[in-house]
Amino acid sequence: MENDVVAVVGPLSSGIAHVISHVVNELHVPLLSFGATDPTLSSLQYPYFVRTTQNDYFQMYAIADFVDYYRWKKVIAIYIDDDNGRNGVSVLGDAMSRKRAKISYKAAFPPGATESDISDLLNEVNLMESRVYVLHVNPDHGLAIFSIAKRLRMMDSGYVWIATDWLPSVLDSFDLPDTDTMDLLQGVVAFHHHIPDTDLKKSFLSRLKSQRDNETVSFNSYALYAYDSVWLAARALDAYLNEGGNISFSSDPKLRDTNGSMLQLASLRTFDGGPQFLKTILGMNFTGLSGQVEFDMEKNLVRPAYDILNIGGSGSHRIGYWSNHSGLSVIAPEVLYEKKPSKTSLKSNQQLYSVIWPGEATTTPRGWVFPNNGQPLRIAVPNRVSFKDFVAKSKNPQGVQGYCIDVFEAALNLLTYPVPRQYMLFGNGERNPSYNELVQQVAQNNFDAVVGDVTIVTNRTRIVDFTQPFMPSGLVVVVPVEEEKSSPWSFLVPFTTQMWLVTGAFFLFVGTVVWILEHRLNPEFRGSPRKQLITVFWFSFSTMFFSHRENTVSGLGRLVLIIWLFVVLIINSSYTASLTSILTVQQLSSQIAGIDSLISSTQPIGIQDGSFARKYLIDDLNIAESRIVTLKNMEDYIDALRRGPKAGGVAAVVDELPYVEVLMSSIDCKFTIVGQEFTKSGWGFAFQRDSPLAIDLSTAILQLSESGDLQKIHDKWLNKKECSTVDTDSNKLALTSFWGLFLICGIACVIALTIFFARIFCQYNKFSPEPDKIDDKEMQPVRPRRPSRTRSIKKLMVFVDRREADIKEILRENKKRRLSIG
């Protein structure tokens, strides 16, 4: 710095970069670092720091995507406790949280750690649950960690080791890594800076090898970034000078030596063109050995990308790529940039090649085990005093039994690994425990899980993880009921009022139609007006019992009657069935019709002890707490409902449907459910947050449901008699069920009448009686003083009323007369 430099290239480590950055900030000299990857160096605190390598920020997000790809939820970060290690792991934690995962433990060791320190640290993490390790260290300690891990059998199947870019850099520095080193690394996944395989890179490496002796080691990615950093400084300086920039320095009065100081700060001078030169550097854009050298708004190299390597055998093979543009992919990032598909579509189609994991395992490790500390899974079980078919204390070796326990055990049997467990009763056995408190105990790590009839509700899901529901549930209202006395008018109940009116109208309509069709032909439908009116009514309603004495002789009349008798048969059958059902099934009644009427009333409401229903009724439905009555067991339910609110009982009980079904069955259906379920939830097993066992058990519960085993367990414990109530209104037969029949009958009647009157009009047009034939009283001519229209209508009415045989006889005589005259 005393020689008035305009740029600094280096250093190799992030720790030294932090120190030097403070100096270059004062002297306005850009610092081009090809080895400092600490994400915090990009902060506004270091304006003259220019990173010419990839930022660890992107590498940590690449690792988080990789962890999420294999659905692991917890990792252990092993790192050196320095600036680079701490800050990198901090970014990894942020990246993991975006994937709903986390770093379960941060295992840090000091920069000068001994082999004993590292061994103690690995022994500690080996006792923990997670088996996914992210190793973010420097080359000085990295290989030693793998050597100790192999000695501790932590490189066997079931383990996952993910190394950051330090490991590929070490391996790239060797022409041929020795066999012992490669044996340590079998199955490790490592992230390597992605360097495009360009002609420029190939030409440089070929030229370099021809100019140097055989002792020159291979170049790693940092060497290529260092080469591009020098060219970046040279190109930027050339551009700066061509733009008219001036190289000048000036003294800064703030830089002065203190008493006894040996730093010679007064000899340092500030670069006057520093701000402009920094701007020129950040504006450069060229292609180097490491790829595109260009900076974004945050002074990071554009298009960050990594190769994902799997070490195996005597080398490593690439299983895919990661880039900030496309996420995980098996296609090179530069190819995807050229295609330029949407970023959303790229990241929704993540893909990697298969991996050979430690222990030469080809199946993806589960990523976790039960903590190797000799402690089985602590499972809390509610010590219930009622509804013990679901879960209860037992004298068997497990100490518990019930429907919930059998479901949990059946789900565990489907897992591919053993689950050591210990059931622990929660509650004093004198009353049901508080389920909210039970869930809280799991969240506070006093238990590992809860197995029982635990309802999945919102406030509980905030502190624990639930499995897939194994029992559907919801709150319902149960009320006491009284048997209705039979009404003397019960026979009217099967049909609605509309149905009765339409049926009666059709009886009269069909009777009238049949009378019209039969009147001219059938003597039984003739006579005095009084007799014919009685005949119409008698015939209409006697068809209901198929007992009409009048015979039909016309074809149209018989057609209408056949269709009508079919309609009557259907109506009679339906009426009989409905009336039988109404008179034989017990009818129940209650003043409470559902949750709405219960809320609007002021009567007491019973709830089960320990249930979430109390909080729901008070907080969500705004029911006064004074109305809530806690019931300890089933006997309290029955007693409170039978006594009713006037005798110190309750008007209704609000509880979950599974409990209510058991209650209704045990008391021979003397109570009933009114209204619908007004909440929809289910029962699940509760685990601590981010427990991987909750995910595996959810899959197992779905398998139980699909195979039918879940229903078999249900039938074993809860196969009780079903109760049902009958709603009178729902059993009434409405017109909507029969309008098709009435429509067919009506159409048949209209068609028959149309044919009948068409034939009448044809006969009437041919009918012209002689004067000597109209002496009959029925055919007397009308008086001339009346209008002609009235005479025509009366003649037509008289014609229609004549017997068919008489009309035909007159028509035959008229025809003979015309023939004789002709």
Disulfide bonds with the S-S distance in Angstrom:
Cys669-Cys723 1.81
